[in-house]
Amino acid sequence: MHTSLIVLLVLLLVVFVVWKNMDRRSPEQKRADFEALQARAQAGEEDAQYQLLLLYYTEKDPQFFPLAFKWALVVAQKAEDPGVMLQVGEMYEHGHGTPQDLSQALVWYERALSADTALEGKSPLSKDGHLYLEQRVMALRKELPENKGN
């Protein structure tokens, strides 16, 4: 009896958390919210730009990937944020929001790795993130035709 009560309480907690985090906006409201966010981003508001680039992680629908890619690229080109540079590299590598381009993925992974190293422990990336970047750089260098035979 005691175990089934605990299981029931855990299940109710999970259902509550899922329900609480559901996006209850209508498609029209969601579209209007994104348009307002884009207008703020276009006006140079950094917070809005970051919110839009984070759509890659927060919205599972690939229709949002081009918008996330656009703003990730804008932010990556003006900021020394290795996390955003990593995102741009991943999006190029997987063709999310942009045509797949392994050469550009390598460029952005190398930039992210350099930026991360330059921050000397003050980077937003973890050590695992740094290792991931090193692995992606090495793998793409081996994979790309222009690097074969070097």
SULLIN-V285790 format. One record per helix or strand of 3 or more residues. SS is the DSSP state (H for helix, E for strand). FROM is the first residue (numbers start at 1). TO is the last residue. If there is no record, write none. Layout:
ss=[SS SS]
from=[FROM FROM]
to=[TO TO]
//
This chain:
ss=[H H H H H H H H H]
from=[2 27 46 55 62 82 102 127 145]
to=[21 42 53 58 78 94 118 143 147]
//
